[in-house]
Amino acid sequence: MEAVPYHLLFAHIIAEVCDALALVTIALGLSKRIAPVVPGALQHR
């Protein structure tokens, strides 16, 4: 197995983390936007 340059691996990990953070941010934004329409949906947390 050929060794992968660390900066490439590092960049890939950062890209994955940024993708995950973007998805979480979008999900939270949507839930906050939808929450007032559905009373009590998020209040049990």
Buried (B, 14 or more C-beta within 10 A) or exposed (E): EEEEEEEEEEEEEEEEEEEEEEEEEEEEEEEEEEEEEEEEEEEEE
